[in-house]
């Protein structure tokens, strides 16, 4: 008989609960998440020469700062997440080659690390997500067709099992 997996944030009665990590040992934990954002041709052309300044600030640098701030505030945004002191958070935006229609996809990578009793996957995912949303906010005045295509975890280390999709 196969063992049945259960959701860690749900008790035996189906009610939400915070996972008790008090008995775990603090270890180094890392996570790497990516968000892919498709920029329509008008915005892609404008950003082709690099970052540009807008009344809200530099497009890519504002997205980077938004991603870092989002990662730091994950516990206040995602129910049941433990508040973690991050040792490091890095957000990088990497454009891909232009597509036939003139649009460009950018990859937003968020890498987070800490020494804690629980992992930082949600912090990396939140950082990548908020950076993508900040990029959307900065670019929407030029092109409304911005699409956030995917947000996913690429790697996590520490804890019971490492995970890697790279």
C-alpha positions as CSV (number, residue, x, y, z in Angstrom):
1,X,0.0,0.0,0.0
2,X,1.4,3.4,-1.0
3,X,1.9,5.9,1.7
4,X,-0.5,8.9,1.5
5,X,1.1,12.4,1.5
6,X,-0.6,15.1,3.5
7,X,-0.4,18.9,3.2
8,X,2.0,20.2,5.8
9,X,-0.1,23.4,6.5
10,X,-3.4,21.5,7.2
11,X,-4.2,19.7,10.5
12,X,-6.0,16.4,10.8
13,X,-9.4,18.2,10.7
14,X,-8.5,20.1,7.5
15,X,-7.9,23.5,9.2
16,X,-4.9,25.7,8.3
17,X,-2.0,25.6,10.6
18,X,1.6,26.9,10.8
19,X,4.2,24.2,10.7
20,X,6.0,23.8,13.9
21,X,9.7,24.0,13.1
22,X,10.9,24.4,16.7
23,X,12.5,21.0,16.8
24,X,14.4,21.4,13.6
25,X,18.1,22.4,13.5
26,X,19.0,25.7,11.8
27,X,21.0,25.0,8.6
28,X,22.0,27.0,5.6
29,X,19.1,27.2,3.2
30,X,19.1,28.6,-0.3
31,X,16.5,29.0,-3.1
32,X,16.5,30.2,-6.7
33,X,13.3,31.1,-8.5
34,X,12.6,32.6,-11.9
35,X,9.8,34.6,-13.4
36,X,9.6,35.0,-17.2
37,X,8.0,38.3,-18.5
38,X,7.1,38.9,-22.1
39,X,7.6,42.5,-23.1
40,X,5.7,43.7,-26.2
41,X,7.6,45.3,-29.1
42,X,7.2,49.0,-28.1
43,X,8.5,48.4,-24.6
44,X,11.2,45.9,-25.8
45,X,12.4,48.5,-28.3
46,X,12.5,51.2,-25.6
47,X,14.5,48.9,-23.3
48,X,16.8,47.5,-26.1
49,X,19.6,50.0,-25.3
50,X,19.5,49.0,-21.6
51,X,17.6,50.3,-18.6
52,X,15.7,53.6,-19.0
53,X,14.6,56.2,-16.5
54,X,10.9,57.0,-16.0
55,X,9.1,59.3,-13.6
56,X,9.0,56.2,-11.2
57,X,12.7,55.5,-11.6
58,X,14.9,53.2,-13.7
59,X,12.8,50.3,-15.0
60,X,15.0,47.4,-14.2
61,X,16.6,48.8,-11.1
62,X,13.1,49.5,-9.6
63,X,12.1,45.9,-10.4
64,X,15.2,44.6,-8.7
65,X,14.5,46.7,-5.6
66,X,10.9,45.6,-5.6
67,X,12.0,41.9,-5.8
68,X,14.3,42.3,-2.8
69,X,11.7,44.1,-0.8
70,X,9.1,41.4,-1.7
71,X,11.4,38.6,-0.6
72,X,12.0,40.3,2.7
73,X,8.3,40.7,3.4
74,X,7.1,37.2,2.4
75,X,5.8,36.3,5.8
76,X,3.5,39.3,5.7
77,X,2.1,38.4,2.3
78,X,1.8,34.6,2.3
79,X,-0.3,33.1,5.1
80,X,1.5,30.6,7.4
81,X,5.0,31.5,6.2
82,X,7.5,31.8,9.0
83,X,9.3,35.2,9.2
84,X,12.9,34.7,8.2
85,X,16.0,36.9,8.5
86,X,17.5,36.7,5.0
87,X,21.3,36.6,4.8
88,X,21.3,37.5,1.1
89,X,18.8,38.2,-1.6
90,X,19.9,38.9,-5.2
91,X,17.6,39.8,-8.1
92,X,18.9,39.8,-11.7
93,X,17.1,40.6,-14.9
94,X,18.3,38.8,-18.1
95,X,16.8,39.6,-21.5
96,X,16.4,36.7,-23.9
97,X,16.7,37.1,-27.7
98,X,14.0,39.0,-29.6
99,X,11.1,37.0,-31.0
100,X,9.9,37.2,-34.6
101,X,7.1,39.6,-33.6
102,X,9.6,42.0,-32.0
103,X,8.7,41.1,-28.4
104,X,11.4,40.1,-25.9
105,X,11.2,37.9,-22.9
106,X,13.2,38.7,-19.8
107,X,14.0,36.2,-17.0
108,X,14.0,37.6,-13.5
109,X,16.1,35.4,-11.2
110,X,15.8,35.7,-7.4
111,X,18.4,33.9,-5.3
112,X,17.9,33.9,-1.5
113,X,19.8,32.4,1.4
114,X,19.5,32.2,5.2
115,X,20.5,30.1,8.1
116,X,17.1,28.9,9.6
117,X,14.9,26.0,10.5
118,X,12.8,26.2,7.4
119,X,13.5,26.9,3.7
120,X,13.4,30.1,1.7
121,X,11.6,28.8,-1.4
122,X,8.6,31.2,-0.8
123,X,11.0,34.1,-0.4
124,X,12.7,33.4,-3.7
125,X,9.3,32.9,-5.4
126,X,7.9,36.1,-3.9
127,X,11.0,38.1,-4.8
128,X,10.7,36.9,-8.5
129,X,7.0,37.6,-8.5
130,X,7.2,41.1,-7.1
131,X,10.0,42.0,-9.4
132,X,7.9,40.8,-12.4
133,X,4.9,42.9,-11.1
134,X,7.2,45.9,-10.6
135,X,8.4,45.5,-14.2
136,X,4.8,45.3,-15.4
137,X,3.9,48.5,-13.4
138,X,6.9,50.4,-14.8
139,X,6.2,49.3,-18.4
140,X,2.4,49.5,-18.6
141,X,2.4,53.2,-19.7
142,X,4.2,52.1,-22.9
143,X,2.6,48.8,-23.6
144,X,-0.4,47.1,-22.0
145,X,0.4,43.6,-23.5
146,X,3.0,42.7,-20.9
147,X,2.6,39.0,-19.9
148,X,4.0,37.3,-16.8
149,X,4.4,33.8,-18.3
150,X,5.7,31.7,-15.5
151,X,7.0,31.8,-11.9
152,X,8.8,28.7,-10.7
153,X,11.3,27.3,-8.3
154,X,14.5,26.2,-10.0
155,X,16.5,25.1,-7.0
156,X,16.5,24.8,-3.2
157,X,19.2,23.5,-0.8
158,X,19.2,22.7,2.8
159,X,16.6,20.8,4.9
160,X,15.5,17.3,4.2
161,X,16.0,17.2,0.5
162,X,17.7,19.4,-2.1
163,X,15.7,20.2,-5.3
164,X,17.1,21.2,-8.6
165,X,15.5,21.8,-12.0
166,X,18.5,23.6,-13.6
